[in-house]
């Protein structure tokens, strides 16, 4: 229900992101030089959408809403 609400408010896949510093290499610590690859992160987001029963824009599919008993949310 929360995702349907967010979609109706205009929130799309561009908001499913990390803060820019998360994609920059760490400067110290045991993971020094490591960062989250933006392309790999975007691929992971799309995989999450697929596993959740959402379309490529992060919108729950009609089938998923029916499966969850939320067909009354279908506009």
PyMOL commands that set and color helices and strands:
alter all, ss='L'
color gray80, all
select helices_A, chain A and resi 2-8+13-15+20-23+38-52+62-67+71-73
alter helices_A, ss='H'
color red, helices_A
deselect
rebuild
show_as cartoon
